[in-house]
Amino acid sequence: MTFNVFKKYPQGFSALFYTQACFNFGFYGLKSIFILYVITQFDLSEKEAISLFASLMALSYATSIIGGWVADNGLGTKNAIILGGVLQAAGISFLMSTSQEFCFIALALISLGSGFFKPTLSTSVGMLFENPKDSQKDKAYSTFYLAMNLGSFIAPLLCGFISKAYGGYYNSLLLIIVTLAGGVYLFYEKIYFKQRKEDASLANMMFSHPAFVGGFIAILLLFLYLIFKYHSSFNHLMSVIILGSILYFSRIFYLSDAREKKDLLSILFYILLFTIFCSLFEQAGSSLMLFFDKAVDRQILGVEFPAAALLSLGPIFVLMFGPLLILFSEKILEKNRKIDGLIKLGIGFLLTGLSFLILAVSSSGDNDLASPYWIIGAIFLQTIGELWIVPIGFSNISKLSPPRFRSLMMSFWLMAIAYGHYFGGFIAQFSIEDTLPNEPSLTHYQMFFLSLSIVPCFIAVFLFFYYYIKQHLNLKKVDVGI
């Protein structure tokens, strides 16, 4: 089944597009309602809910390394994508129970499912092309990015209203149906991936056998279940993961030549910046969700929007203003001279800081609830900041990575999302500290958002200053003939 709009792309692209939209619908739909849902369904405190949310999001990205490796070593790309969707759907179905034990099983299934389909769906688009450097790849990925945002835009909007009108049961049912629909659609599509032939390694032979794959998945699920059940000890696991990443990066650095080491240090710099950005940007599903639910007037043009529906604003702004920002940059900002990546990152962090400053302003005054129009403005600035930061990061990782370590460096870059969720969960805990009885209801949120605005603004100033120093030193080298 091929639609005219996808005719310019290789066969199978339309199936990947719709599967990505469906799987993202399930993932981001769950993400938008998770905090409020588990508090109600499993009688958890806000701190426990935030802790579980941070663990789920961190592991959903951390397991991508496992999913990608298994797909490359016998299971196959298409099988890994479908298996990921099935695991995610199964996890959402377990969440429909009121048992906390079932909740932990559900989170194990969802995080592992995400780990299987996130990396494989992203890489599968490139594998449709015979020529690795095909010029159509950039357009294909731009179109594919649309699928990502379609799912993450529609899901929070629908889930918010369905939860409000019918309850969590029908919400979960919708997420399951849409996720499985994406997997079934892909299953019946004939797709030919241009990938290397499988070698006769032990890993390929083992992961080609269904019994071994089943046993391996069962062990992983048990491990993840124990992590979620004892999520208070999650800090120890993340410490081990971070330490392991540092040691592995150090080994790669040691094996590199002088030029590669210089590039690797630049990559490390971008990874640290992206981790900080993600820890701030991913407040959306935790502290901001609770803020929207408890302290925001959600009446917009006479319609009361559920808290989860406000998370659709970010993807809407990406779809609306992403292409316009690219066009504006090409035709006006960078018409005569390219803007340095450091400046773009600085602008992104500055806008992120201003978004939290707007949230702080929205929490001031004598009103009991914050105005929704302040919230819309804050999310708009944060989304534009995202559009300045994320593409620059991906581009620089691709440019700076030594060819023999390119895939590994991209894995380190994606792991920054997991680290960001982890640190974001730690930061979000400060948003729910008890306030004094005689304080206004919004005072604590005002101080919380004001604190969050300082860090990105400081980073922005640092990046602008660093760029100035770098340019000054380069000019000096030119003057002395270096």
Beta strands, then each sheet from edge to edge (+ up, - down):
strand 1: 299-300
strand 2: 303-304
sheet 1: 1+ 2-
end
